[in-house]
Amino acid sequence: MKTGLVIAGVWSTLLLLLALTITGTFGDAYAGSFYSFTLPFIVMAATVAALSLAGLLLSRARRVLFWLVVPLHGLLFVPFLHAMVRWPGGDDGPGMAWMFFVGVGSLIAGLQSLVLVVCRIVGIVRKEPPRQQ
C-alpha cells in the first residue's frame, strides 16, 4: 500500500507542478495565462498529493486513504478534459502544452491506478485463508 501511495503522490505532485507552470502561476518558465476552468484539476491533483502524504504518515488510516487516493488519481483525466474543452482558441501554446503534457500524464495516472487496484485486490485475495468445503 505504501508503494501505491508513493506512486500516486509523486505522479500527482508532478502533474500539479506542471499544471501550475503551464497556467503561469508557478515559476517564470512558461508565460501561460491562468484560467479558472483549470482549477478543478489543480485542486484534485493537490488533494491526491496531500492525501498520499497523509497515508504515508498515518499508518492507522493508510488503508482508507489508499482507497481514496488511487481512484481520485485515476480520475484526474476528468478535470483535465473539463479544462481542455473550455480552453480558448487564441491561446494555443499553453493549450497544446496542457493537452500533451497534462493530458498524457492524466492518462498515465489512470493506467497507474488501474494497475494499483488490480495489484491490491490480488494481494487481498492471496492473503485470504483457503475455504473449507
N, CA, C and O of each residue as an XYZ file, in Angstrom:
532
protein
N       0.808     -1.191      0.000
C       0.000      0.000      0.000
C       0.856      1.261      0.000
O       0.503      2.266     -0.616
N       1.985      1.192      0.699
C       2.865      2.362      0.729
C       3.360      2.699     -0.672
O       3.414      3.867     -1.059
N       3.721      1.669     -1.423
C       4.226      1.900     -2.779
C       3.177      2.585     -3.643
O       3.493      3.507     -4.395
N       1.936      2.137     -3.538
C       0.856      2.762     -4.296
C       0.643      4.211     -3.917
O       0.400      5.054     -4.780
N       0.735      4.506     -2.623
C       0.590      5.895     -2.184
C       1.742      6.759     -2.672
O       1.546      7.917     -3.040
N       2.946      6.192     -2.674
C       4.107      6.944     -3.176
C       3.954      7.215     -4.670
O       4.183      8.335     -5.126
N       3.571      6.199     -5.425
C       3.409      6.361     -6.882
C       2.354      7.428     -7.179
O       2.599      8.345     -7.964
N       1.197      7.308     -6.560
C       0.116      8.270     -6.813
C       0.500      9.669     -6.331
O       0.214     10.658     -7.004
N       1.138      9.751     -5.181
C       1.514     11.056     -4.635
C       2.557     11.767     -5.465
O       2.427     12.960     -5.740
N       3.592     11.047     -5.867
C       4.660     11.669     -6.663
C       4.137     12.065     -8.035
O       4.413     13.168     -8.507
N       3.386     11.180     -8.681
C       2.886     11.483    -10.031
C       1.907     12.659     -9.995
O       1.945     13.521    -10.873
N       1.036     12.700     -8.990
C       0.088     13.813     -8.881
C       0.801     15.124     -8.573
O       0.402     16.183     -9.058
N       1.856     15.050     -7.768
C       2.633     16.255     -7.485
C       3.303     16.780     -8.750
O       3.319     17.987     -8.994
N       3.851     15.879     -9.548
C       4.459     16.299    -10.814
C       3.420     16.918    -11.748
O       3.684     17.936    -12.388
N       2.243     16.304    -11.825
C       1.183     16.869    -12.664
C       0.711     18.221    -12.128
O       0.405     19.125    -12.904
N       0.653     18.359    -10.809
C       0.263     19.627    -10.204
C       1.261     20.729    -10.548
O       0.870     21.821    -10.958
N       2.550     20.439    -10.380
C       3.578     21.436    -10.696
C       3.581     21.778    -12.183
O       3.783     22.932    -12.562
N       3.358     20.777    -13.014
C       3.285     21.006    -14.457
C       2.088     21.877    -14.810
O       2.204     22.797    -15.619
N       0.944     21.593    -14.209
C      -0.257     22.392    -14.468
C      -0.078     23.831    -13.991
O      -0.485     24.772    -14.672
N       0.531     23.996    -12.825
C       0.768     25.350    -12.323
C       1.767     26.106    -13.201
O       1.651     27.320    -13.372
N       2.735     25.398    -13.749
C       3.706     26.043    -14.638
C       3.050     26.451    -15.956
O       3.291     27.547    -16.460
N       2.228     25.576    -16.508
C       1.565     25.882    -17.788
C       0.610     27.061    -17.640
O       0.510     27.898    -18.537
N      -0.084     27.127    -16.519
C      -1.036     28.230    -16.327
C      -0.360     29.508    -15.866
O      -1.030     30.527    -15.691
N       0.956     29.481    -15.665
C       1.694     30.687    -15.335
C       1.631     31.096    -13.881
O       2.018     32.213    -13.537
N       1.148     30.206    -13.013
C       1.035     30.561    -11.600
C       2.225     30.084    -10.779
O       2.354     30.455     -9.613
N       3.086     29.278    -11.358
C       4.233     28.748    -10.626
C       5.480     28.928    -11.481
O       5.629     28.282    -12.518
N       6.351     29.787    -11.054
C       7.605     29.989    -11.771
C       7.450     30.845    -13.009
O       6.338     31.120    -13.461
N       8.571     31.257    -13.544
C       8.592     32.084    -14.752
C       8.991     31.288    -15.989
O       9.340     31.872    -17.015
N       8.942     29.959    -15.902
C       9.388     29.124    -17.005
C       8.440     29.210    -18.193
O       8.862     29.036    -19.336
N       7.177     29.472    -17.935
C       6.198     29.474    -19.011
C       5.220     30.602    -18.757
O       4.695     30.733    -17.651
N       4.977     31.396    -19.744
C       4.137     32.583    -19.570
C       2.702     32.310    -20.008
O       2.147     33.059    -20.812
N       2.111     31.267    -19.499
C       0.722     30.977    -19.821
C      -0.220     31.855    -19.015
O       0.195     32.572    -18.104
N      -1.478     31.785    -19.365
C      -2.498     32.548    -18.648
C      -3.232     31.621    -17.695
O      -3.447     30.447    -17.997
N      -3.616     32.158    -16.538
C      -4.395     31.337    -15.602
C      -5.856     31.401    -15.994
O      -6.419     32.482    -16.163
N      -6.460     30.241    -16.135
C      -7.884     30.143    -16.439
C      -8.565     29.431    -15.285
O      -8.051     28.441    -14.766
N      -9.719     29.936    -14.888
C     -10.415     29.360    -13.736
C     -10.880     27.934    -13.992
O     -11.080     27.176    -13.043
N     -11.056     27.554    -15.247
C     -11.505     26.192    -15.532
C     -10.396     25.151    -15.326
O     -10.665     23.951    -15.389
N      -9.158     25.590    -15.081
C      -8.092     24.643    -14.732
C      -8.070     24.368    -13.229
O      -7.372     23.462    -12.774
N      -8.818     25.133    -12.473
C      -8.822     24.986    -11.016
C      -9.259     23.598    -10.528
O      -8.653     23.088     -9.586
N     -10.284     22.960    -11.124
C     -10.631     21.608    -10.655
C      -9.465     20.619    -10.769
O      -9.276     19.787     -9.881
N      -8.690     20.700    -11.842
C      -7.547     19.805    -11.979
C      -6.500     20.099    -10.912
O      -5.960     19.188    -10.284
N      -6.224     21.380    -10.719
C      -5.202     21.786     -9.742
C      -5.611     21.348     -8.335
O      -4.787     20.833     -7.579
N      -6.874     21.551     -7.990
C      -7.362     21.163     -6.659
C      -7.330     19.645     -6.489
O      -6.926     19.146     -5.439
N      -7.756     18.913     -7.518
C      -7.790     17.457     -7.409
C      -6.381     16.873     -7.310
O      -6.149     15.963     -6.515
N      -5.446     17.379     -8.097
C      -4.067     16.897     -8.033
C      -3.446     17.224     -6.677
O      -2.716     16.406     -6.117
N      -3.728     18.413     -6.147
C      -3.214     18.783     -4.824
C      -3.841     17.912     -3.736
O      -3.166     17.542     -2.775
N      -5.104     17.587     -3.878
C      -5.779     16.717     -2.915
C      -5.171     15.325     -2.912
O      -4.927     14.751     -1.851
N      -4.926     14.784     -4.096
C      -4.306     13.453     -4.189
C      -2.919     13.472     -3.560
O      -2.559     12.545     -2.834
N      -2.144     14.504     -3.825
C      -0.801     14.600     -3.247
C      -0.863     14.702     -1.724
O      -0.091     14.041     -1.029
N      -1.767     15.519     -1.204
C      -1.882     15.688      0.250
C      -2.383     14.417      0.931
O      -1.864     14.032      1.979
N      -3.389     13.761      0.345
C      -3.901     12.528      0.932
C      -2.865     11.402      0.865
O      -2.809     10.554      1.756
N      -2.052     11.396     -0.184
C      -0.984     10.399     -0.282
C       0.029     10.592      0.837
O       0.459      9.630      1.474
N       0.400     11.823      1.066
C       1.338     12.115      2.150
C       0.738     11.738      3.507
O       1.428     11.177      4.359
N      -0.540     12.045      3.705
C      -1.215     11.673      4.947
C      -1.250     10.154      5.111
O      -1.073      9.646      6.217
N      -1.477      9.436      4.026
C      -1.492      7.976      4.088
C      -0.142      7.387      4.439
O      -0.060      6.354      5.103
N       0.911      8.041      3.995
C       2.249      7.566      4.343
C       2.583      7.853      5.802
O       3.296      7.079      6.440
N       2.077      8.950      6.327
C       2.388      9.345      7.702
C       1.480      8.694      8.743
O       1.916      8.430      9.863
N       0.239      8.436      8.390
C      -0.738      7.890      9.340
C      -1.000      6.421      9.032
O      -1.786      6.098      8.142
N      -0.351      5.546      9.760
C      -0.459      4.119      9.454
C      -1.861      3.568      9.741
O      -2.297      2.627      9.078
N      -2.564      4.137     10.710
C      -3.915      3.641     11.017
C      -4.917      3.938      9.902
O      -5.852      3.169      9.677
N      -4.720      5.030      9.224
C      -5.659      5.434      8.170
C      -5.157      5.066      6.776
O      -5.768      5.451      5.779
N      -4.074      4.340      6.697
C      -3.441      4.069      5.402
C      -4.362      3.329      4.443
O      -4.413      3.670      3.261
N      -5.087      2.331      4.918
C      -5.955      1.544      4.032
C      -7.075      2.413      3.446
O      -7.350      2.368      2.247
N      -7.707      3.197      4.308
C      -8.797      4.068      3.846
C      -8.265      5.109      2.863
O      -8.870      5.358      1.821
N      -7.134      5.710      3.205
C      -6.568      6.733      2.326
C      -6.102      6.139      0.997
O      -6.198      6.796     -0.039
N      -5.603      4.912      1.018
C      -5.226      4.255     -0.239
C      -6.435      4.152     -1.166
O      -6.350      4.469     -2.352
N      -7.567      3.703     -0.606
C      -8.764      3.528     -1.435
C      -9.429      4.855     -1.794
O     -10.311      4.877     -2.652
N      -9.036      5.949     -1.169
C      -9.471      7.277     -1.605
C      -8.532      7.838     -2.674
O      -8.974      8.399     -3.677
N      -7.241      7.678     -2.441
C      -6.228      8.286     -3.303
C      -6.204      7.649     -4.691
O      -6.206      8.352     -5.702
N      -6.181      6.339     -4.736
C      -5.981      5.663     -6.025
C      -7.116      5.938     -7.014
O      -6.826      6.246     -8.170
N      -8.396      5.845     -6.624
C      -9.444      6.219     -7.597
C      -9.399      7.697     -7.995
O      -9.607      8.028     -9.163
N      -9.128      8.591     -7.032
C      -9.021     10.013     -7.382
C      -7.871     10.243     -8.356
O      -7.985     11.027     -9.299
N      -6.764      9.549     -8.113
C      -5.606      9.655     -9.002
C      -5.976      9.180    -10.412
O      -5.580      9.789    -11.406
N      -6.727      8.107    -10.481
C      -7.142      7.582    -11.782
C      -8.134      8.464    -12.506
O      -8.234      8.412    -13.732
N      -8.866      9.272    -11.763
C      -9.879     10.141    -12.365
C      -9.369     11.546    -12.680
O     -10.171     12.432    -12.977
N      -8.069     11.767    -12.624
C      -7.518     13.087    -12.969
C      -7.812     13.473    -14.417
O      -7.757     14.651    -14.768
N      -8.120     12.496    -15.248
C      -8.426     12.798    -16.643
C      -9.715     13.608    -16.778
O      -9.865     14.393    -17.714
N     -10.641     13.416    -15.841
C     -11.928     14.137    -15.926
C     -11.741     15.652    -15.796
O     -12.224     16.387    -16.657
N     -11.053     16.154    -14.748
C     -10.854     17.611    -14.700
C      -9.908     18.120    -15.781
O     -10.009     19.276    -16.191
N      -8.979     17.266    -16.255
C      -8.153     17.665    -17.401
C      -9.049     17.928    -18.597
O      -8.922     18.960    -19.256
N      -9.953     17.001    -18.881
C     -10.843     17.130    -20.035
C     -11.777     18.324    -19.871
O     -12.088     19.013    -20.843
N     -12.223     18.567    -18.645
C     -13.063     19.734    -18.359
C     -12.349     21.022    -18.783
O     -12.957     21.905    -19.388
N     -11.065     21.122    -18.465
C     -10.298     22.321    -18.831
C      -9.999     22.346    -20.329
O     -10.055     23.403    -20.956
N      -9.686     21.201    -20.893
C      -9.289     21.151    -22.307
C     -10.441     21.577    -23.214
O     -10.226     22.281    -24.201
N     -11.641     21.162    -22.890
C     -12.812     21.500    -23.714
C     -13.080     23.002    -23.689
O     -13.578     23.557    -24.668
N     -12.755     23.661    -22.582
C     -13.038     25.087    -22.419
C     -11.872     25.991    -22.801
O     -11.999     27.214    -22.737
N     -10.749     25.419    -23.193
C      -9.569     26.238    -23.488
C      -9.842     27.149    -24.673
O     -10.338     26.679    -25.697
N      -9.531     28.452    -24.566
C      -9.815     29.376    -25.675
C      -8.916     29.116    -26.881
O      -7.764     28.704    -26.743
N      -9.462     29.362    -28.043
C      -8.739     29.068    -29.275
C      -7.525     29.931    -29.538
O      -6.600     29.461    -30.202
N      -7.470     31.142    -29.069
C      -6.348     32.026    -29.356
C      -5.106     31.764    -28.517
O      -4.040     32.313    -28.797
N      -5.236     30.939    -27.503
C      -4.124     30.676    -26.591
C      -3.590     29.264    -26.842
O      -3.687     28.385    -25.986
N      -3.025     29.068    -28.037
C      -2.660     27.723    -28.480
C      -1.450     27.134    -27.770
O      -1.414     25.929    -27.522
N      -0.467     27.949    -27.439
C       0.753     27.415    -26.820
C       0.479     26.697    -25.513
O       0.793     25.513    -25.391
N      -0.103     27.382    -24.524
C      -0.431     26.698    -23.277
C      -1.482     25.607    -23.459
O      -1.458     24.601    -22.750
N      -2.396     25.795    -24.396
C      -3.411     24.771    -24.653
C      -2.795     23.480    -25.154
O      -3.185     22.393    -24.728
N      -1.826     23.599    -26.063
C      -1.145     22.394    -26.562
C      -0.295     21.764    -25.469
O      -0.237     20.540    -25.357
N       0.365     22.590    -24.661
C       1.150     22.052    -23.548
C       0.228     21.333    -22.566
O       0.563     20.261    -22.062
N      -0.932     21.929    -22.298
C      -1.894     21.299    -21.402
C      -2.351     19.957    -21.963
O      -2.434     18.963    -21.242
N      -2.647     19.945    -23.271
C      -3.141     18.716    -23.887
C      -2.076     17.621    -23.888
O      -2.356     16.485    -23.505
N      -0.863     17.952    -24.314
C       0.139     16.906    -24.475
C       0.799     16.497    -23.163
O       1.056     15.311    -22.960
N       1.075     17.423    -22.285
C       1.771     17.071    -21.047
C       0.807     16.655    -19.936
O       0.945     15.576    -19.361
N      -0.159     17.504    -19.642
C      -1.102     17.180    -18.569
C      -2.048     16.072    -19.017
O      -2.398     15.200    -18.222
N      -2.462     16.098    -20.271
C      -3.365     15.059    -20.769
C      -2.734     13.685    -20.775
O      -3.332     12.719    -20.299
N      -1.527     13.590    -21.312
C      -0.835     12.296    -21.329
C      -0.515     11.859    -19.900
O      -0.631     10.678    -19.571
N      -0.117     12.797    -19.059
C       0.143     12.467    -17.658
C      -1.107     11.970    -16.946
O      -1.029     11.082    -16.097
N      -2.256     12.537    -17.288
C      -3.517     12.093    -16.685
C      -3.900     10.699    -17.171
O      -4.423      9.892    -16.403
N      -3.644     10.421    -18.424
C      -3.894      9.069    -18.937
C      -2.987      8.049    -18.256
O      -3.428      6.957    -17.896
N      -1.733      8.409    -18.084
C      -0.793      7.529    -17.387
C      -1.255      7.324    -15.941
O      -1.139      6.219    -15.409
N      -1.772      8.369    -15.304
C      -2.290      8.251    -13.940
C      -3.446      7.255    -13.888
O      -3.562      6.478    -12.941
N      -4.289      7.283    -14.900
C      -5.390      6.320    -14.956
C      -4.895      4.893    -15.070
O      -5.415      3.995    -14.409
N      -3.891      4.682    -15.907
C      -3.316      3.340    -16.043
C      -2.628      2.904    -14.754
O      -2.740      1.748    -14.347
N      -1.920      3.825    -14.117
C      -1.276      3.508    -12.843
C      -2.320      3.080    -11.810
O      -2.115      2.108    -11.082
N      -3.415      3.792    -11.748
C      -4.457      3.472    -10.774
C      -5.073      2.113    -11.045
O      -5.342      1.351    -10.117
N      -5.295      1.813    -12.300
C      -5.847      0.509    -12.655
C      -4.913     -0.613    -12.203
O      -5.364     -1.604    -11.627
N      -3.626     -0.462    -12.460
C      -2.644     -1.465    -12.052
C      -2.572     -1.562    -10.528
O      -2.493     -2.663     -9.983
N      -2.599     -0.425     -9.838
C      -2.533     -0.437     -8.373
C      -3.744     -1.125     -7.758
O      -3.604     -1.872     -6.790
N      -4.918     -0.885     -8.303
C      -6.128     -1.528     -7.781
C      -6.074     -3.031     -8.016
O      -6.386     -3.810     -7.115
N      -5.684     -3.443     -9.206
C      -5.593     -4.880     -9.505
C      -4.564     -5.544     -8.593
O      -4.828     -6.615     -8.044
N      -3.405     -4.928     -8.425
C      -2.371     -5.491     -7.550
C      -2.859     -5.586     -6.110
O      -2.586     -6.571     -5.424
N      -3.568     -4.583     -5.657
C      -4.071     -4.604     -4.276
C      -5.125     -5.683     -4.096
O      -5.124     -6.380     -3.081
N      -6.024     -5.835     -5.064
C      -7.055     -6.870     -4.970
C      -6.417     -8.253     -4.992
O      -6.822     -9.132     -4.231
N      -5.431     -8.456     -5.849
C      -4.724     -9.742     -5.887
C      -4.040    -10.003     -4.551
O      -4.060    -11.129     -4.055
N      -3.435     -8.970     -3.965
C      -2.801     -9.126     -2.662
C      -3.798     -9.486     -1.572
O      -3.488    -10.285     -0.689
N      -4.984     -8.911     -1.624
C      -6.022     -9.224     -0.633
C      -6.495    -10.660     -0.812
O      -6.657    -11.387      0.167
N      -6.719    -11.073     -2.063
C      -7.207    -12.425     -2.329
C      -6.170    -13.469     -1.914
O      -6.533    -14.521     -1.386
N      -4.915    -13.199     -2.142
C      -3.868    -14.152     -1.776
C      -3.746    -14.331     -0.268
O      -3.344    -15.398      0.197
N      -4.085    -13.312      0.493
C      -3.976    -13.393      1.946
C      -5.149    -14.097      2.601
O      -5.075    -14.447      3.779
N      -6.244    -14.314      1.856
C      -7.411    -14.986      2.422
C      -7.079    -16.449      2.702
O      -6.399    -17.104      1.912
N      -7.561    -16.948      3.826
C      -7.345    -18.371      4.087
C      -8.137    -19.226      3.099
O      -9.190    -18.803      2.623
N      -7.646    -20.416      2.790
C      -8.384    -21.268      1.850
C      -9.751    -21.658      2.432
O      -9.889    -21.874      3.636
N     -10.720    -21.739      1.584
C     -12.082    -22.068      2.007
C     -12.189    -23.582      2.228
O     -11.711    -24.384      1.426
N     -12.820    -23.934      3.320
C     -13.032    -25.367      3.606
C     -14.364    -25.784      3.056
O     -15.353    -25.058      3.153
N     -14.381    -26.969      2.474
C     -15.631    -27.452      1.876
C     -16.258    -28.526      2.702
O     -17.315    -29.044      2.342
